[in-house]
Amino acid sequence: RILNMVTRQGALWANTLGSLALLYSAFGVVIEKTRGAEDDLNTIAAGTLTGMLYKSTGGLRGAARGGAVGLTLTGLYALYNNWEHMKGSMARQSL
């Protein structure tokens, strides 16, 4: 039973995560080419738009929830990615 459940759920998760990765990458490339810059704002915007589009079948409220989840996850990633830089600049300001 466990193997059957894992096999079925694994394919579902792979399909979902593959779709999200494709949307995120496409949005990231389009935003980067449009803005002409490669920074964390692109990451956050791509994550937000991905969540909104992915959950857009749930109506306006679903799209807003999906966008909030995308914004939160990519915002946390951007903070984690820049933590050392932020910590160093705060230490210099306190001196």
MILO-305338 format. One record per residue: z, x, y of N, C-alpha, C in turn. Coordinates in steps of 0.001 Angstrom, whole numbers, plus 500000, padded with zeros to 6 digits. Layout:
N
ZXYZXYZXY ...
***
This chain:
95
500000500810498808500000500000500000500000500853501254 500831501887501238500935502732502428499606503409502728 498953503930501716497657504582501934496622503600502467 496602502391501935495660501394502439495941501045503893 497207500878504232497566500548505607497201501687506560 497507502914506178497192504062507017495687504199507188 494946503978506137493489504081506213492917503041507168 493384501819507083492879500769507977493298501009509419 494574501300509611495072501531510969494506502809511568 494277503812510752493722505077511240492341504895511837 491516504100511174490171503851511697490239503074513009 491147502132513109491306501360514340491762502248515489 492774503090515229493254504001516259492186505003516666 491430505517515714490370506483516034489306505840516906 488939504618516597487939503909517399488455503666518813 489691503232518939490279502962520248490379504232521086 490942505280520500491104506526521243489762507177521581 488784507041520700487449507553520989486811506824522161 486979505527522208486442504740523322487115505128524631 488432505280524598489162505682525802488739507070526274 488575507992525356488168509351525721486774509361526342 485864508570525793484512508497526336484523507915527750 485271506828527962485363506220529287485987507194530290 487071507826529904487766508764530784486848509922531177 486135510472530211485230511588530497484097511165531421 483526510003531158482428509521532002482904509295533433 484046508633533591484581508416534937484900509740535612 485467510671534872485808511974535437484594512719535957 483515512704535204482295513397535619481687512725536851 481621511398536835481033510676537973481860510905539244 483166510844539128484027511053540299483902512483540814 483863513441539904483735514843540319482417515090541036 481338514550540507480024514734541142479964514014542484 480585512858542585480571512098543825481387512794544914 482579513240544573483460513878545546483107515331545796 482494515988544824482171517399544969483390518302544853 484454517799544253485686518576544099486240518363542701 486933519385542233487571519292540919489071519475541111 489798518345541158491234518417541388491941517295540638 493241517184540862494042516197540137493763514768540585 493248514588541770492893513249542224491808512650541329 490871513475540886489836513009539952490468512549538640 491430513319538154492110512988536899492807511642537007 493539511450538094494298510214538277493360509023538468 492306509206539250491347508116539465490628507750538170 490225508753537390489543508484536129490460507762535147 491717508150535092492673507478534210492913506037534624 493029505816535922493252504460536420492045503573536130 490848504066536421489634503280536169489417503028534682 489758504000533854489634503824532411490540502702531922 491785502720532364492714501660531977492259500296532463 491754500246533688491285498975534240490097498430533455 489119499302533166487936498838532439488278498461531006 489139499246530374489479498986528983490188497650528824 491038497307529768491787496055529684491175494933530524 489962495117531000489338494113531865489038492801531141 489005492808529825488762491569529093489948490619529201 491104491119529636492298490295529813492380489666531188 491310489723531943491310489146533276491840490118534306 492060489592535498492514490424536606493903491006536345 494771490211535771496125490686535463496091491777534391 495260491602533374495137492616532327494561493910532870 493549493787533752492963494983534359493985495709535220 494805494950535931495842495578536765496862496299535895 497254495700534799498201496353533878497594497621533277 496341497513532842495673498684532278495546499801533296 495219499440534537495138500443535596496482501083535871 497543500293535830498891500831536052499284501802534947 498939501466533714499237502367532593498433503660532739 497148503540533053496318504729533255496818505583534405 497200504945535499497736505664536656499022506392536293 499905505729535576501177506334535187500973507531534267 500156507347533239499948508438532274499275509648532908 498234509419533686497538510556534294498356511157535436 499158510338536117500049510872537143501103511789536540 501672511363535416502647512215534725501999513511534232 500761513407533745500048514606533302499813515549534477 499418515005535623499173515843536800500464516519537262 501578515787537237502859516400537595503235517519536624 503075517257535343503380518268534325502486519495534490 501216519252534764500236520329534889500524521216536098 501116520663537152501371521406538381502849521698538609 503675521541537593505117521680537766505515523055538287 504961524130537728505318525492538152504906525732539598 503748525241539974503272525400541352504190524659542322 504572523433541967505448522645542827506838523271542919 507333523770541793508658524390541772508664525651542629 507594526425542578507500527639543377507397527339544865 506641526313545242506512525993546660507805525413547224 508566524695546419509858524169546873510859525292547069 510818526297546217511730527435546344511418528214547615 510136528351547962509756529067549182510156528292550423 510113526961550358510492526149551517511993526229551779 512792526368550746514247526388550932514742527727551468 513910528763551417514330530078551925514264530130553395 
***
